[in-house]
Amino acid sequence: MNLDDAILQLISRQDVPDQFVLQSLLEEAGHTPSQSTLSRRLKKLSVQKVNGRYQRAEPPVAPV
């Protein structure tokens, strides 16, 4: 499983309150991203902190 898939899987299965926790969970899963790499991946995946936990933001729907 690649890093992006691992991030999305972790945030969908449990509440992840901050990058430190996410980084620790990723390390347990065999990934070792630096904090800056993790920040870039979260941005690319449209993952944002909402109500104290990370979740994927839905892209805006274009009017028809």
C-alpha positions as CSV (number, residue, x, y, z in Angstrom):
1,M,0.0,0.0,0.0
2,N,1.4,3.4,-0.9
3,L,1.6,6.4,1.5
4,D,-1.5,8.2,0.1
5,D,-3.7,5.1,0.5
6,A,-2.4,4.5,4.0
7,I,-3.2,8.1,5.0
8,L,-6.7,7.9,3.6
9,Q,-7.3,4.5,5.2
10,L,-6.2,5.6,8.6
11,I,-8.2,8.8,8.7
12,S,-11.3,6.9,7.5
13,R,-11.0,4.2,10.2
14,Q,-10.3,6.4,13.3
15,D,-10.1,9.9,14.6
16,V,-6.7,11.4,14.0
17,P,-6.3,14.6,15.9
18,D,-3.0,15.8,14.6
19,Q,0.0,15.1,12.4
20,F,2.1,13.7,15.2
21,V,-0.5,11.0,15.8
22,L,-0.9,10.4,12.0
23,Q,2.9,10.1,11.6
24,S,3.1,7.6,14.5
25,L,0.3,5.5,13.0
26,L,1.9,5.5,9.6
27,E,5.2,4.4,11.1
28,E,3.4,1.5,12.7
29,A,2.1,0.6,9.2
30,G,5.7,0.7,7.8
31,H,5.8,4.2,6.3
32,T,8.3,6.8,7.5
33,P,7.3,10.1,6.0
34,S,9.0,13.3,7.3
35,Q,6.6,16.0,8.8
36,S,7.1,18.1,5.6
37,T,6.3,15.2,3.3
38,L,3.2,14.4,5.4
39,S,2.0,18.0,5.2
40,R,2.4,18.0,1.4
41,R,0.6,14.7,1.0
42,L,-2.3,15.9,3.2
43,K,-2.7,19.0,1.0
44,K,-2.5,17.0,-2.2
45,L,-5.2,14.6,-0.9
46,S,-7.4,17.5,0.2
47,V,-7.3,16.3,3.8
48,Q,-8.1,19.0,6.4
49,K,-8.7,19.1,10.1
50,V,-12.4,19.5,10.8
51,N,-13.9,19.4,14.3
52,G,-10.5,18.4,15.7
53,R,-9.8,15.5,13.4
54,Y,-8.4,14.9,9.9
55,Q,-10.8,14.1,7.1
56,R,-10.9,14.4,3.4
57,A,-12.6,17.5,2.1
58,E,-15.1,17.0,-0.7
59,P,-14.3,19.1,-3.8
60,P,-17.0,21.7,-4.5
61,V,-19.6,20.6,-6.9
62,A,-19.7,22.6,-10.2
63,P,-23.2,23.9,-11.1
64,V,-24.8,22.2,-14.1
